[in-house]
Each structure stands twice: as C-alpha cells, then as structure tokens.
Amino acid sequence: MKKKVIPLRSVQWFGRQDIYGFIYRSWVKNRGVPQDQFDGRPVIGICNTYSELTPCNSHFRTIAEHVKAGVLEAGGFPLEFPVMSLGETMLRPTAMLYRNLASMDVEESIRGNPVDGVVLLVGCDKTTPSLLMGAASVDVPAIAVSGGPMLSGKYRGTDVGSGTTVWAMSEELRAGKISLEEFHEAESCMHRSHGHCMTMGTASTMASMVEALGVGMPGNAAIPAVDARRNVLARMAGRRIVALVKENISLSKILTKKAFENAIRANAAIGGSTNAVIHLIAIARRIGVDLKLADWDRLGRGVHTLVNLMPSGKYLMEDFYYAGGLPAVLRELGSTGLLHKDAMTVNGKTIWENNRDAPCHNRDVIFPFNKPFKKNTGIAVLRGNLCPGGAVIKPSAATPRLLRHRGRAVVFENIEDFHRRIDDPGLEIDEKCVMVLKNCGPRGYPGMAEVGNMPLPPKLLKRGVTDMVRISDARMSGTAYGTVVLHMVPEAAAGGALALVRNGDLIELDVSRRRLQLLVAEKELLKRKKAWKKPKPPLARGYWRLYVEHVLQADQGADLDFLVGRSGPLVPRDNH
C-alpha cells in the first residue's frame, strides 16, 4: 500500500518554480544553504525565547543548536527565529501583562513563514504558556523543549530555593533577624547556574505541564539546565518534530481534553503553582478544548501531593530529577486510576507507555500515592459572594489551621497603598485579621502581577507570626507559600465584590466547603456598589490599552477575547 504524502506548507514558498520561488530560495541561500535543502524536506521552525534580559533562558543558544542537529539528522531543514522573551525576574510591571502579546508574536511568526512544524524553546514561566498558546492557535505539529531548572542553591551548608527562600529571607530581614550583608551573600549562592527556578515554582510547574500534556518529550520537566541530558532531550526533540510533520500530527491531536485532565492531576501531585490554572485554561481555549475552572476542583479532589519540594516541602528540582522526576509521579497516578492512559504524546507513544515502568529512587522526595506527602491538596476553587466567578487557593502551601478562618478585613486599595502602610507600626492589624488587596487583577494592575502573597507586617513578624489569610485578585509566584486566596472573579477593577470590601468587614474562609464569604448585608453591598467608581487605566495607549479593553477574567485564562479559538495554519497572501 502506497504511503500517503502529506503536503507541506513550506512548498508554497520553496517549491515554486517561478519568480517568487526564486526570491524565497535565493534569499535563504545567502547563508550557504544548498539547493537540495529545498527538495521537499520539512521546514522546522525553532522558536527561541533566548534573551539576556530573561536570565532563565540565557542558555537557549546552546539548546537551539542541539535541536538543529536533531532536525538535520532526521532529514529536516531547521530555521531558527526569535520571539518576544518574557522574564518575570526583570520585566515590569509583570511578564503576565505581555503573555498574550508574546503569544500573538508566536502565532503570526509561524503563520506568516514557511514553517511545517515548530520546536518551542521555553523556560521562564510565561514563555511556556505564551508559546503554546501561539502554536495552538495555528495548530501545526509542535514540541516544547524546556530549558530546565538551575542547580540547587547552596548557602552556609543548607539548600536554598529560588523564590521560596527569597520570601523567607526577606521576612527575616524585615524582622531584623538577619543582616543586609547576609542577605547579599545569599544572592550569589542561590542562583549559581543557567536555568529557571529550581523550586516547584511556575517555571518548573509549567515544564511539568508540558510533559504531562504530552507536548514535550519524556523527562522534559526536571533535567537540570546544565546537565548534558538536557541537550540530548533537545536533540531528540529535533529528530522527532520531523516525524510529527511527516505523520501530520498537529497540536490538536495531542492537546485533547484527556491531556488537560492528566495535567491537572499531575499539577496536584507535584504541588504545582496556582498560575497553571490560568495558563492551562488559556491554552485549552486556544486549541478549542472546553476547560473550566470547575474542572480544576473536580479533578483535584482526592489527589494528594506526592512531591516533597519547596514551597510545599524541602527538596529542589535537582533532587526531583535524581529521584525519578515526573515519570515516577505519572506512574503513581496511573497506577491508581487517575490518569487517562491512552492520551497520545509527541514521541508517538501514549502517556502510559512512556511512564508505566518509571522507577522511583528516593521515596523521601517522591512519595507513593497510598502514603502521600500531603493528603487531598489539589488546588481548591472557592466561591461565595466575594467571588461568584471563583477564586483559587493552594492547600499544600497553606497553614492547615487557617483553611477555616473568620477575621476582620484590613484593606489595601492597590499595591501602592499596601507598600505605603504595611511597615507602619500603627497599622491596626493582628494575626487573626484577613489582609485584602484590591485592583491587582488582569485589568487592575494591569496584567495581574504576582503580589497576592503580601508580606506580613514587621510588627507581627517580630512576634513570630509566619502566616495569615490573604485574599486578592492578583496572582502569586509559584515559589511562594502561605494561606493565600487568589484570582478573585470578578476582579475589583471590573466592579467585583472585592472592590466593595472595607476595613473592619468580617470575611469567612472555609476551604473544605469551598466557600469565601463577605459577611456584610446585601443591602449595604448594593449601597457601596452605587458609590463605586471604575478606576482609570494607568496607560491609555498601545498594547496596554488593547490589553485592558480586551482581557478576559482569570476564570477564562486572562486571554484577550479576540484570540480565543484557533484559526489553523492558513497560508497568507503572497507578498509580491
């Protein structure tokens, strides 16, 4: 039986025997490309988020070279191209503001160029969803290759984790427990190699989601950035993308509802970041999968945290890799019936074929499902009059006694108000209060910055208080911890009930019942609503204006409304 030949998009550029084909080929030949590269070989785009302004991705030139080698070995034609790089460490006001912009860059770069398939080089946390969102919108064959975590931080004989230890040491500095010199010394001890955060922050979480979704090669999540095996994985991805193009396996055949459900359960098992909620919903909506906030609560119930990593535990990603990495976790989930075993992955095998024999080498890092590290700690979705559209909390990073709590609200109208008042010794607050931060959602910040894990007042830190209930329409870093309620829908800037909270109001949290309630009479809330005024956007031009006018709420992935859904790999008009 004759094998069906899949038509390549790139042929419409390089396969033409006319003036336009001459132009397309001739310009590419200026780099020394021979004629036989245009003989119908799959053209593979290498979408690179390398940037010196994105420290997590600063080694991507090396990774790209290994991907290219793999593509050439498999008979493909690799062409590298840059797209906007998003570094949460440097980019203000938040990389999340530009996630959707970067996704547009990726989508249009793929659609407008002679690309048959693409390898997405992702690292710092927003680069992963933005590249997947853009590629999903075009729906071409694609593989994501993560840059990998840094080596474990080492400070005075102890492990220190990016983000997690920063928050802790910052509180110690504000409480007067450590000196500024000690604080500075820890900076160079914490980040000592290429790679992204080595805690189970959002970057490590999203690298794990890439593997759990099946859109990355097995082992993608945890191989350290400077380990030679990371380069081998990149090379194998380069080889495999050529096969995906020849087999016509586009992203929509991998990113199915089953794949997203597997990823949600994997996120619960690793103690993953709350940011994964927004990102996975956004990716799903781009590819046409109906994924809702309620799915996170439904699928997370009964799933335990198996991985003893910061911020939920004590180990780091390097330890996770040596212990068996995500394959060991997926094996635990599959063995207990919590995995769709037939979900396909980019290496041509099912998720279960890839992971059913995965070993675990350290049960202090990766616990068995029947003796978990923490029980029933999947991300919880809360509802109530404060958040009728939902809010999320990460129980594995919270203080158990605070998961049911009633307290007096101490309100901060925005992040500037918070910074002005939080260090004031006269602030009327105690450990029983509920800290409330407004106007930090998608429209309000804008961009929904990672400010939800508000630092505690120094006067309480000095008394030994380490956690309080905090609620906001913001996000928090996946490296952070605490009893923090996030992603309130609707946000304050959109007129949500959060905007109406006043100092002294009672707020009740009950995670077991999935409730968050403002204990104020409905009549009073209606009165406050009439007096509420919509805040002015901080910048009424360019992308900021476009973003504020079109961004959706957190429960819909905080995407731009006109980007939801995929258009497919349409070939644009000729440019001549």
C-alpha positions as MATLAB code, in Angstrom:
seq = 'MKKKVIPLRSVQWFGRQDIYGFIYRSWVKNRGVPQDQFDGRPVIGICNTYSELTPCNSHFRTIAEHVKAGVLEAGGFPLEFPVMSLGETMLRPTAMLYRNLASMDVEESIRGNPVDGVVLLVGCDKTTPSLLMGAASVDVPAIAVSGGPMLSGKYRGTDVGSGTTVWAMSEELRAGKISLEEFHEAESCMHRSHGHCMTMGTASTMASMVEALGVGMPGNAAIPAVDARRNVLARMAGRRIVALVKENISLSKILTKKAFENAIRANAAIGGSTNAVIHLIAIARRIGVDLKLADWDRLGRGVHTLVNLMPSGKYLMEDFYYAGGLPAVLRELGSTGLLHKDAMTVNGKTIWENNRDAPCHNRDVIFPFNKPFKKNTGIAVLRGNLCPGGAVIKPSAATPRLLRHRGRAVVFENIEDFHRRIDDPGLEIDEKCVMVLKNCGPRGYPGMAEVGNMPLPPKLLKRGVTDMVRISDARMSGTAYGTVVLHMVPEAAAGGALALVRNGDLIELDVSRRRLQLLVAEKELLKRKKAWKKPKPPLARGYWRLYVEHVLQADQGADLDFLVGRSGPLVPRDNH';
ca = [
       0.000    0.000    0.000;
       1.415    3.365   -1.015;
       2.072    5.724    1.885;
       0.098    8.960    1.778;
       2.300   12.013    1.183;
       1.434   14.934    3.473;
       1.536   18.305    1.647;
       3.916   20.724    3.319;
       3.134   24.376    3.936;
       6.719   25.288    3.043;
       6.301   24.005   -0.519;
       4.097   27.024   -1.189;
       7.216   29.123   -0.664;
      10.241   27.000   -1.602;
       8.636   24.577   -4.075;
       7.506   27.232   -6.548;
       9.259   27.333   -9.911;
       8.530   30.969  -10.691;
       9.779   34.427   -9.799;
       8.515   34.126   -6.246;
      10.155   30.746   -5.662;
      13.386   32.285   -6.968;
      13.076   35.109   -4.411;
      12.284   32.849   -1.445;
      15.086   30.364   -2.159;
      17.663   32.890   -3.246;
      17.497   34.927   -0.071;
      17.840   31.836    2.114;
      20.855   30.712    0.052;
      22.807   33.778    1.197;
      23.771   31.756    4.298;
      25.285   28.954    2.249;
      22.183   26.748    2.052;
      22.489   24.280   -0.896;
      19.729   23.681   -3.431;
      18.872   20.206   -2.098;
      17.575   21.712    1.149;
      14.542   22.814   -0.883;
      13.738   19.341   -2.182;
      10.601   18.911   -0.071;
      12.234   18.432    3.313;
      10.068   19.543    6.268;
      10.992   23.051    7.337;
      11.195   23.174   11.115;
      10.979   26.495   12.901;
      12.903   26.761   16.142;
      11.031   29.355   18.167;
      13.660   30.775   20.507;
      12.975   32.912   23.586;
      16.671   33.492   24.267;
      17.379   36.859   25.874;
      19.943   38.253   28.274;
      17.034   40.126   29.854;
      15.483   36.736   30.650;
      18.147   35.067   32.827;
      16.225   31.748   32.921;
      16.602   31.478   29.132;
      20.165   32.725   28.727;
      21.474   29.279   27.641;
      18.972   28.798   24.830;
      21.501   29.413   22.053;
      23.122   26.120   23.050;
      19.792   24.292   23.268;
      18.790   25.626   19.843;
      21.968   24.203   18.303;
      21.144   20.741   19.654;
      17.601   20.976   18.287;
      19.014   21.974   14.884;
      21.361   18.987   14.917;
      18.440   16.670   15.594;
      16.352   18.198   12.801;
      19.204   17.798   10.299;
      19.835   14.211   11.395;
      16.185   13.390   10.691;
      16.236   14.989    7.245;
      14.567   18.276    8.104;
      15.520   21.870    7.367;
      15.834   23.903   10.620;
      15.283   27.652   10.646;
      15.577   29.466   13.966;
      13.553   32.599   14.704;
      13.214   34.850   17.746;
      10.043   35.907   19.504;
       9.368   38.173   22.472;
      11.030   36.791   25.603;
       9.257   37.177   28.933;
      11.331   37.197   32.106;
       9.371   37.549   35.324;
      12.602   38.477   37.106;
      13.168   41.720   35.168;
      10.092   42.723   33.176;
       7.822   45.360   34.696;
       5.064   45.659   35.685;
       4.733   41.887   35.184;
       5.558   39.388   32.464;
       1.946   38.232   32.628;
       0.859   41.522   31.041;
       2.799   40.530   27.924;
       1.978   36.797   27.803;
      -0.827   37.387   25.309;
       1.313   39.762   23.232;
       4.086   37.168   23.007;
       1.517   34.550   22.002;
       0.462   36.817   19.132;
       4.108   37.152   18.117;
       4.452   33.353   18.049;
       1.181   32.794   16.188;
       1.926   35.332   13.463;
       5.582   34.271   13.136;
       4.521   30.671   12.498;
       1.594   31.522   10.211;
       3.471   34.070    8.130;
       6.577   31.977    7.459;
       7.359   28.741    5.549;
       7.188   26.539    8.642;
       5.820   22.973    8.628;
       6.444   22.245   12.286;
       7.959   24.052   15.243;
      10.084   23.373   18.308;
       9.222   25.800   21.096;
      12.100   26.711   23.420;
      10.503   27.635   26.740;
      11.874   28.404   30.180;
      10.893   31.356   32.352;
       7.317   30.708   33.351;
       5.326   32.927   30.933;
       7.335   31.801   27.894;
       5.808   28.322   28.206;
       2.125   29.289   28.016;
       2.700   32.105   25.525;
       4.494   29.835   23.041;
       1.984   27.015   23.493;
      -0.927   29.442   23.087;
       0.530   30.868   19.879;
       1.352   27.475   18.393;
      -2.063   26.100   19.397;
      -3.779   28.936   17.555;
      -2.041   27.910   14.333;
      -2.325   24.170   15.115;
       0.841   22.926   13.441;
       2.963   19.986   14.639;
       4.906   21.237   17.662;
       7.136   20.065   20.506;
       8.020   22.143   23.546;
      11.527   21.887   25.000;
      12.012   23.459   28.423;
      15.339   24.985   29.407;
      15.479   23.094   32.697;
      15.921   24.155   36.323;
      19.083   25.577   37.871;
      21.278   23.505   40.127;
      20.250   23.570   43.783;
      21.173   26.729   45.669;
      23.696   26.268   48.484;
      24.065   28.753   51.346;
      26.071   28.098   54.513;
      25.597   24.355   54.314;
      21.888   24.392   53.517;
      19.813   24.198   50.336;
      18.186   27.451   49.304;
      15.482   27.637   46.673;
      14.830   30.463   44.227;
      11.798   32.451   45.222;
      10.826   30.363   48.243;
      13.951   31.208   50.273;
      13.849   34.781   48.953;
      10.429   35.304   50.546;
      11.611   33.740   53.807;
      14.884   35.709   53.980;
      13.092   38.935   53.085;
      10.762   38.413   56.070;
      13.776   37.670   58.290;
      15.495   40.872   57.104;
      12.346   42.938   57.767;
      12.035   41.331   61.193;
      15.676   42.183   61.988;
      16.709   38.524   62.291;
      19.457   38.672   59.608;
      21.778   41.435   58.404;
      21.863   43.095   54.990;
      25.323   41.531   54.471;
      23.893   38.048   54.972;
      21.055   38.895   52.620;
      23.531   39.948   49.900;
      25.710   36.872   50.428;
      22.750   34.586   49.752;
      22.110   36.202   46.347;
      25.112   34.598   44.647;
      24.594   31.320   46.491;
      21.029   30.889   45.313;
      21.323   31.220   41.530;
      24.579   29.516   40.547;
      23.926   28.045   37.109;
      21.901   28.517   33.953;
      18.232   27.578   34.204;
      14.914   28.604   35.673;
      13.748   28.466   39.312;
      14.709   25.165   40.918;
      11.766   25.164   43.300;
       8.349   23.905   42.188;
       7.518   27.439   41.073;
       5.601   28.320   37.947;
       8.519   27.629   35.574;
       9.054   24.106   36.959;
       5.299   23.592   37.139;
       4.797   24.573   33.503;
       7.743   22.395   32.423;
       5.933   19.566   34.213;
       2.687   20.504   32.488;
       4.464   20.299   29.120;
       5.442   16.714   29.929;
       2.067   15.763   31.460;
       0.191   17.212   28.468;
       2.309   15.061   26.203;
       3.577   18.037   24.218;
       7.146   17.572   25.485;
       9.483   14.595   25.380;
       9.568   12.254   28.419;
      11.868   13.692   31.098;
      11.281   17.302   29.981;
      10.274   18.592   33.402;
      13.253   18.067   35.674;
      16.591   17.522   33.899;
      18.847   20.346   35.199;
      19.643   23.027   32.638;
      23.388   22.308   32.745;
      23.067   18.516   32.639;
      24.186   17.047   29.284;
      20.969   15.027   29.213;
      19.028   18.273   28.677;
      20.940   18.712   25.411;
      20.196   15.112   24.432;
      16.480   15.741   25.024;
      16.672   18.831   22.786;
      18.391   16.821   20.067;
      15.792   14.050   20.262;
      13.011   16.656   20.058;
      14.643   17.961   16.876;
      14.559   14.497   15.380;
      11.004   13.806   16.499;
       9.450   17.016   15.142;
      10.406   15.947   11.615;
       8.474   12.707   12.115;
       5.468   14.597   13.517;
       5.314   16.689   10.358;
       5.577   13.631    8.112;
       2.849   11.892   10.141;
       0.684   15.066   10.119;
       0.293   15.046   13.908;
      -0.705   18.605   14.776;
      -1.069   20.038   18.279;
      -4.833   19.449   18.380;
      -4.180   15.694   18.241;
      -2.039   15.951   21.397;
      -3.763   18.721   23.365;
      -7.046   16.909   23.974;
      -9.389   17.142   26.959;
      -7.811   13.942   28.310;
      -4.367   15.543   28.131;
      -5.518   18.586   30.098;
      -7.186   16.399   32.719;
      -3.943   14.442   33.110;
      -2.048   17.703   33.551;
      -4.447   18.985   36.219;
      -3.976   15.844   38.289;
      -0.221   15.954   37.763;
      -0.232   19.546   38.994;
      -1.963   18.451   42.203;
       0.510   15.601   42.694;
       3.589   17.819   42.328;
       2.212   20.652   44.477;
       2.275   22.844   41.393;
       1.715   26.561   41.010;
      -1.701   28.217   41.030;
      -0.573   30.006   37.867;
      -1.031   26.741   35.983;
      -4.789   27.214   36.386;
      -4.846   30.372   34.281;
      -2.283   29.155   31.756;
      -3.842   25.761   31.056;
      -7.300   27.285   30.653;
      -5.866   29.825   28.184;
      -4.031   27.135   26.175;
      -7.115   24.897   26.118;
      -9.355   27.691   24.872;
      -6.882   28.427   22.060;
      -6.929   24.821   20.830;
     -10.710   24.509   21.233;
     -10.901   22.349   24.386;
     -13.646   23.224   26.858;
     -11.657   23.526   30.100;
     -13.278   25.340   33.014;
     -12.277   26.470   36.476;
     -14.667   23.868   37.903;
     -12.592   21.124   36.224;
      -9.661   22.020   38.468;
     -11.706   21.489   41.596;
     -13.388   18.326   40.293;
     -10.173   16.699   39.139;
      -8.047   17.932   42.046;
     -10.275   16.421   44.732;
      -8.827   13.251   46.171;
      -5.406   13.853   44.624;
      -2.531   14.036   47.082;
       0.743   15.923   46.917;
       3.424   13.308   46.351;
       6.445   15.536   45.813;
       8.387   16.956   48.764;
       9.664   20.113   47.060;
       9.776   23.787   48.005;
       7.500   25.683   48.518;
       5.320   22.820   49.808;
       8.282   20.783   51.102;
      12.065   20.879   51.469;
      13.774   19.497   48.341;
      14.551   21.087   44.969;
      14.177   20.183   41.272;
      17.650   18.647   41.032;
      16.646   16.204   43.783;
      13.347   15.591   41.993;
      15.173   14.584   38.813;
      17.540   12.208   40.600;
      14.567   10.657   42.415;
      12.797    9.800   39.164;
      11.201   13.082   38.102;
       7.719   13.467   36.681;
       7.658    9.942   35.144;
       7.664    8.492   38.667;
       4.743   10.760   39.616;
       2.773    9.867   36.480;
       3.315    6.188   37.239;
       1.800    6.687   40.709;
      -1.217    8.464   39.218;
      -1.687    5.852   36.521;
      -1.407    3.005   38.995;
      -4.316    4.450   40.998;
      -6.603    5.118   38.042;
      -6.062    8.882   37.996;
      -4.552    9.083   34.519;
      -6.053    8.795   31.065;
      -3.555    6.173   29.984;
      -4.419    6.350   26.287;
      -3.609   10.072   25.867;
      -1.130   10.411   22.999;
       2.188   12.229   23.333;
       4.576   13.777   20.825;
       7.027   10.855   20.908;
       4.358    8.653   19.323;
       3.531    6.666   22.442;
       0.745    7.030   24.981;
       1.368    8.695   28.317;
       1.174    5.283   29.990;
       3.549    3.584   27.563;
       6.055    6.315   28.414;
       5.691    6.066   32.197;
       4.303    2.700   33.329;
       7.758    1.335   34.196;
       9.219    4.586   35.560;
      11.357    3.939   38.669;
      11.483    5.984   41.868;
      14.892    6.221   43.513;
      14.079    8.283   46.596;
      10.807    7.965   48.494;
      11.648   10.955   50.676;
      11.334   13.130   47.559;
       8.555   11.319   45.657;
       6.069    9.618   47.960;
       3.776    6.709   46.987;
       0.120    7.587   46.461;
      -1.052    5.381   49.333;
       1.360    7.147   51.721;
       1.430   10.703   50.324;
       3.484   13.674   51.403;
       0.280   15.693   51.953;
      -3.296   14.450   51.624;
      -6.069   15.972   49.482;
      -4.129   19.067   48.444;
      -5.219   19.665   44.867;
      -5.874   23.323   44.034;
      -9.247   24.285   45.524;
     -11.750   26.549   43.778;
     -13.680   28.785   46.169;
     -16.989   30.510   45.592;
     -19.186   32.910   47.527;
     -20.459   36.465   47.382;
     -16.852   37.721   47.273;
     -16.005   35.609   44.252;
     -19.102   34.345   42.411;
     -16.919   33.538   39.405;
     -14.413   31.696   41.558;
     -11.083   32.090   43.343;
      -8.260   29.620   43.977;
      -6.098   28.525   46.889;
      -3.198   26.077   47.063;
      -3.782   23.982   50.208;
      -0.386   22.252   50.014;
       1.359   25.595   50.610;
      -1.108   26.860   53.255;
      -1.220   26.599   57.046;
      -3.811   23.885   57.829;
      -5.359   25.703   60.808;
      -6.074   28.754   58.629;
      -8.008   26.835   55.984;
     -11.087   27.536   58.079;
     -10.973   31.063   59.415;
     -13.051   34.144   60.167;
     -11.379   37.522   60.571;
     -11.561   41.280   60.303;
     -10.568   42.735   56.932;
      -7.551   45.031   56.659;
      -7.921   46.552   53.207;
      -5.301   47.867   50.798;
      -6.828   49.639   47.796;
      -3.889   48.867   45.493;
      -0.264   47.768   45.652;
       0.979   51.336   46.252;
      -1.368   51.650   49.235;
      -0.021   48.345   50.544;
       3.617   49.443   50.291;
       2.845   52.783   51.980;
       1.180   51.261   55.022;
       2.400   47.715   55.650;
       5.524   48.688   57.624;
       3.682   51.258   59.753;
       3.839   50.182   63.428;
       0.497   51.930   63.908;
      -1.325   49.716   61.373;
      -4.344   48.206   63.116;
      -3.759   44.548   62.406;
      -3.201   41.291   64.256;
      -2.679   37.693   63.195;
      -6.433   36.999   63.192;
      -7.123   39.637   60.537;
      -7.623   38.951   56.830;
      -5.380   41.018   54.560;
      -7.259   42.208   51.456;
      -5.545   43.599   48.344;
      -7.627   45.173   45.567;
      -7.056   46.292   41.979;
      -4.327   43.813   41.113;
      -6.246   41.646   38.651;
      -5.948   41.432   34.847;
      -7.335   44.955   34.281;
      -6.413   46.447   37.609;
      -2.644   46.157   37.768;
      -2.800   45.727   34.686;
      -1.520   42.243   33.967;
      -2.374   40.508   37.255;
       1.024   40.686   38.932;
       2.420   38.185   41.446;
       1.679   40.309   44.509;
      -1.024   38.180   46.139;
       1.337   36.689   48.729;
       1.561   40.000   50.598;
       4.488   40.250   53.042;
       3.281   40.326   56.646;
       3.609   43.448   58.831;
       7.030   43.630   60.573;
       5.412   44.090   63.969;
       3.750   40.671   63.591;
       6.856   39.030   62.125;
       8.809   40.131   65.203;
       6.223   38.341   67.334;
       6.791   35.118   65.417;
       3.712   35.238   63.176;
       4.550   33.415   59.922;
       1.214   33.220   58.072;
      -2.119   34.991   57.770;
      -5.107   34.680   55.467;
      -4.579   36.938   52.455;
      -7.032   37.461   49.594;
      -6.738   39.372   46.338;
      -7.481   39.404   42.624;
      -3.741   39.066   41.951;
      -1.582   36.024   41.317;
       1.322   34.799   43.385;
       4.634   33.308   42.372;
       4.610   29.535   42.251;
       7.632   29.695   44.537;
       5.584   31.412   47.245;
       3.687   29.879   50.143;
       1.026   30.759   52.685;
      -2.748   30.784   53.104;
      -3.320   32.958   50.081;
      -6.588   33.218   48.117;
      -6.025   34.412   44.559;
      -7.603   35.134   41.153;
     -10.863   36.580   42.514;
     -13.549   36.754   39.803;
     -14.752   39.329   39.034;
     -11.703   41.423   39.930;
     -12.027   44.724   41.757;
     -11.286   46.838   38.665;
     -14.189   45.127   36.885;
     -16.587   46.009   39.694;
     -16.395   42.721   41.571;
     -17.446   42.444   45.217;
     -13.771   42.640   46.199;
     -13.933   46.341   45.299;
     -16.602   46.842   47.964;
     -14.720   45.395   50.965;
     -13.973   47.909   53.728;
     -11.767   47.874   56.787;
     -13.468   46.041   59.626;
     -15.731   43.852   57.471;
     -15.802   40.207   58.529;
     -14.627   37.625   55.990;
     -15.113   33.886   56.351;
     -12.953   31.269   54.616;
     -13.827   27.581   54.631;
     -11.721   25.628   52.150;
     -13.317   22.265   52.953;
     -16.703   23.709   51.925;
     -15.078   25.708   49.089;
     -16.567   28.935   50.464;
     -15.332   32.520   50.715;
     -17.919   34.906   52.079;
     -18.040   38.610   52.880;
     -20.271   38.859   55.954;
     -21.943   42.118   55.001;
     -25.673   42.570   54.335;
     -26.725   42.579   50.688;
     -28.434   45.937   51.142;
     -25.184   47.512   52.331;
     -23.257   45.988   49.418;
     -25.750   47.438   46.926;
     -25.271   50.850   48.521;
     -21.493   50.548   48.200;
     -21.811   49.364   44.609;
     -23.694   52.528   43.648;
     -20.901   54.646   45.113;
     -18.105   52.677   43.383;
     -16.186   54.348   40.568;
     -14.286   52.485   37.897;
     -10.534   53.162   38.227;
      -8.710   54.851   35.365;
      -6.245   52.679   33.408;
      -2.623   53.712   34.068;
      -1.656   53.999   30.398;
      -4.219   54.684   27.660;
      -2.108   53.842   24.602;
      -0.510   50.993   22.678;
      -0.638   47.422   23.869;
      -1.652   48.421   27.415;
      -4.824   49.983   26.060;
      -5.554   46.986   23.836;
      -4.980   44.658   26.779;
      -7.222   46.469   29.255;
     -10.044   46.766   26.723;
      -9.974   43.103   25.689;
      -8.580   41.000   28.550;
     -10.851   38.318   29.971;
     -11.136   37.440   33.643;
      -8.950   34.861   35.373;
     -11.507   32.049   35.122;
     -11.253   32.364   31.324;
      -7.465   32.294   31.293;
      -6.944   36.083   31.223;
      -6.560   35.837   27.445;
      -7.612   38.554   25.008;
     -11.192   37.961   23.877;
     -10.384   38.071   20.152;
      -7.645   35.412   20.458;
      -9.792   32.590   21.827;
     -10.090   29.669   19.398;
      -7.766   28.515   16.641;
      -7.659   29.547   13.004;
      -5.338   26.822   11.754;
      -2.213   27.025    9.582;
      -3.609   29.317    6.913;
      -1.103   30.390    4.297;
      -1.062   34.193    3.981;
      -1.249   36.000    0.658;
       1.854   36.452   -1.456;
       3.908   39.495   -0.568;
       4.538   40.499   -4.147;
];
